[in-house]
Amino acid sequence: MLGTVNPVAELIARAKARGVITLVDGAQAVPHFQPDVQALDCDFYAFSSHKVFGPTGIGVLYGKAALLEAMPPYQGGGEMIERVSFSGTTWNVLPYKFEAGTPAIAEAVGLGAAIKYLGQLDRPAVEAAENALLDRATQLVETVPGMEIIGTAGHKVPVMSFKIAGLHPSDIGTLLDQQGIAIRTGHHCAMPLMDFYGVPGTARASFAFYNTLDEVDQLFTALQKSSACLPDGGGSMTAEVFTPTVGVSMTPAAVKHVRKQLDKKPEAKGIRLAIRKSGCSGFKYETQWVEEPGSDDRIFHIDGVDVFVKEEHLPLVNGIEIDFVTQGVNSMFQFRNPNATAECGCGESFTVA
């Protein structure tokens, strides 16, 4: 998440001196280095296929034979047995013992091709090119008002996690997306690390050998425009550049209704707009009264009403307008969602592209 190159060999040696079995998560290392598991002397080493530009849903686990032999299989199925009878079962030899059933054949072929491709590259040249990308990005940070790098180790792979004062990470991602640039935002499966840095999440730009210095410049031009959206950002973004739609809005009728209900619920701090997988079209809106906000809540202040949206739901409702209408004897919320590609006749469920 930070791009830091950890002293893995040293950590393994210290662990083994205390009799600790070592497992290395190499998902972020294998795109940039050629790890030697024998030189590291780790007990296990794992990485994901998509991190080396292969298919998703598959990966690699290396383990020392003695440990794998001592471990029982965790799945049952074809190929992982040598013999089965009512009196007992004999497991197959490694690696088949841990490869039960029909494997992900196409994904394995794709992963093999990706590994072969990486193996044919000039890795010192790749490392030099990636270092140049990271150096350029680091130099340009000062051109974006309020931008701060999270993770400033001296030895890094070309990964840059950052924040911009006044912009939530998901807003940064949305603003860049509307300019044709894809980054990762959120807690990056590292919530304890987010707690350590005191942030709800970060934005992360990950570079690789296929990126160019010009693309790094384009990223920072887009970040400068995104920063200009802030009231004190020194400028504004015209419709010709792009028109961001970030957040949630409410009609006066909806605000009036929610305020009236909150007056009856002194313990409630606001209303949550939630999404669940259900309904006749795939997703369903739910409104809930909030007594205690969650750590992953985004809060939108609308005319004295706080609307809570969980981070994971924001892409589905970003730019939505909440209305409150009366139809005959029924009163209900209505949602005008620019992300919806189709809506059910009930008006409560929808699909997105």
N, C-alpha and C positions, 0 to 999 in steps of 0.2 A: 504494500500500500504506500510505503514511503520511498521505495526504490533503494533502500539501504542494503549494501552488500555486507552481510554478516560474516564474522570469522567462523565459518561452519566447522572447518577442520579442528580448530582450537576447542570449540564447544564440544565436539564429539569426543576429543581426547580427554577433556575434563570429565565428561559424563562416564566414559568407559573406566576411568580411574576409580570411579565410585560404584562400578558394577551396574550402571544404568543402560538399558537398551535404548538405542537411538533411532529415531525416525525423522528423516529430513523431508520437509515439504518443498520440493524443488520446482513447483509450478511456475514461479516467477523467475527462476534461474535459467532453466533450459533454453528459453529463447535467446539468451545472451551469452551463455557459457556452455562449455562441454564438460560437465561434471564427470569425474572419475571416481566411481563408488569404491573401487579397491584402494585408491590413494586416500580417500576420505575415511575409509574403514567404518562406514555407517552400517547399521544392521538392516535398515530399510530406507528406501528412497522412492518417492512417488511424485508423479507430475501428470497434468491434464493434457489431453490431446490438443484442445483448442488453443492452449498457450504456445504450442509450436506450429500453429496455423493449420492444424488438422481438424477433423470433424469433432463435433461436440458429443458428449455422452460416453466417452471412453477415455482411458488413461493407462498409465503404466505403473506397476508396483514391482520394484526390485527388493528382494530379501535374501539374506544369507540362507543357504540350503539347510543348515542344521536347525535354524529357528523355524523355517517353513515346515520341515519334516515333523517337528515337535508340535506344531499347531494343528488343531482339528479343522476340517473344512467348515465353512460357514454357510454353504449352500449345497443342496443335493440335486442331482440330475445326471444326464448322460455325460460320459467321458470322465467323470470324477471318481468312478469306482472301477476296481479291477474285477471284483467278484461280489455278488450279493446272494445270500441264502437266508433261510429262516434261522440258521444257527449263528450268522454273523456276516459282517461286511468288511471287505478289504479295500482301502483307498488306492487310487491310481498313483503313479509316480508324479513327481513335480514336472511341469507346472500344472498338469491336468487336474490334479487334486483340487485346485482352487478355480477351475474353469468349467463349472457345471452348465449343462444344457447347451443349446445352440448359441454360439457367440455372436457378437455384433460384427458380422463378417465384413460388410461394406465399410464400416467405421474403422476396423482394423487395417484393411487395405489402404484406406485414406491416410491413417496415422503412419503407416509404414512409408508411404510416399512422401509425407511431410518430413519425416525424420531423414529420409534419404536426401531430400532437397536441401535441408539444413546442413547435412554432412558434406555436401558438395560445394558449399560456400567458402570463401576465404574468410575465416572467422576473425583473424586480426583486423582485416579491412572492415568487416562488419562492426566490430567493437569501436574502431576509430570513427566510423560514420555515425554510430549512435552517440558516442561521446560528444561529437560536434553538434548534434541536434540538442542534447541536453545543455551544452554550454551556451548555445544561442538562446534557448528558452530562458535560462537563468539570467542572462544579460538583459533580456527584455522585460523581466518582472517589474523593474522600476518604472517602466513606461505605463503601467496600469495603476491608477490611483487606488490605494487601499488593498492591493494584492500582497499576500504573504504566503511564502512557501511553508508547508508543513513537512518537516523532515529535511534537515540540512546536513546530512552526513557527508564526509569528505569523499567516500567511495560509494557511488550510486550507479544503478542502471538507469536508462533513460525514462524514468517515471517521475512525474511531478505532481504531487498533491498540493492543493492550495486553497485559500479562501480569499474572498474579496469583502472588505468591510461594508456592511449594509445590504449584501446580497446573500440569500440562502443558497447553498450548493445546488439545490434542484432548480432554482431560478437561473443560476449561471448555465446549467445544462440546457434549459429550455431556450434561453436567449441565444446560446451558441448553435443549438439545433436549428433554430429559425434562420441561421446564417450558413447552414450546410456543414456544420462541424460537429462531430460526434466525440463526446468525452464520457467518462464514468462519473457519477455522483452518488453520494450516500455515505454509509458507514463502511462499505467495502468489506463486509463480513469481519469487521474488526472493531466492534463496539467498545471493548475495554480500552483500545488505543484512542478512540474518540473521547472517551471519558478522561484519559490521561491528558490530552491536549485541550480539554474543555470546549469541544466543538460538537455540534449535532451531526456533523459529517463534513466531507471535503469534496471538492471537485478534483478530478485526476485526469491528467493528460498522459497517455502512454505512447511513447514513440518506439519505432522499430526501424530496421535498415531500409524498409521501403518508403519511409517518409523522407521529405526533402526539407532543406532549409527554408525554401519559399513557403512550404506548408506551415512551418513554425511561425513565420512572419504573419501568415494569414490568421493563425490562431490568435496571436496577440493583437492584431488589428480588430478582430471580432471581440476580444476581451475589452479593449479600449472602448468600443461602441457600447458594450454591455454595461460597463462601469458608468458611462455617460447617462444611463437611464436613471441613476440616482439623483435625488434633488440637489445634492451638492457635488454632482459629478462633473460640473463644468460644461455641460452641454445637454442636448436632447437628441433623440433619434427620430428622424423624420420618417414618414410613411414610405418614402422612396427607398430608405435603407432597409427597414423592416418594421412591422407593427407588432410588438409583443402582446400576447394575451396571457398574463400570469395571474393566477389566483382565482378568487371566488367573489361574486357580487350578489346583491340581494335587491329586489324591488322594494319600494316603500311599503307595499302591502305585506311582504314577507317580514320585513323588519318590525312592523307594527305587531304582527301576530306573535313573533318570537319574544319581543319585549313584554307583551301581555302575559305570556306563559311563564317567562322568567320571574315576573313579579309574584307569581303563585308558587315559585320553586326557589326560595332563598338560598338553598344549598347548591343550586346549579350555577355554573360559571359561564355557560353558553350552550351552543348546539353543535353537534357533530354531524357532518355529512359523511356517511360511510358507504362503502361499496361491498357487496358480497356476490359471490358467484351463484346466481340463482335466477329466478324469473324466466319468462318465456323467450328471452332473447340473449341470455348469457350473463349479464350483470344486472344487479338490482340496487336502486338507491335505498338507503335507510337514514332516517334522522333520529338522533339520540341526544338526550340531555346529558351534559357533561358536568360531573361533580369534581373530577380530578383529571387534569390533562395528562396525557402520556408523554414519555420522553421523545417519541417519534411523531408528535403532533406538530403540524403547521397551524398557526393561528392567524386568522384574517379579521381585522377590526373593521366592522361595517356599521357606521352610524350608531355606535354605542352597543353593538351586538358582536360577540366573539363567535366566529365560526371555526370549528376545529376540523382539520382534515389530516388523516394519517399520511405520512410521507409516501407509502407504497400506493396509496389511492390517488395521489395528486395527478399523475399523468392521465388518469381516466376522466378527471373532472376539471382539469386546468382550463380556466376561462369560463366556467359555468355561471349561469345566472339562476338564482333561486327565487321563485315567485310563490305566492299563496293566493289561491283562487277559490271561489265558491261556485259550485255547479249544482243548481237545484237545492237539495237539502244537504249536499255533501261539500265539505271544505277540505282542501288538501294542498300540499306543496306541489308545484310543478317545476320542472328542471329544463332549462335551455342549455344543452351541452354541445359545444362546437366539436367535440371529439366523437360524438355518436354518429355512426354511419347508418344505423337503423334503430327504430324504437318500437316497442310493443304497443298495441292499442291501449293497454292499461296505463301507459304513460309513466310507469315506474321502472321498467327494465329496458336495456339497450345493448347494442353491440358496438365495438370499435374496430377500426381497420387493423 
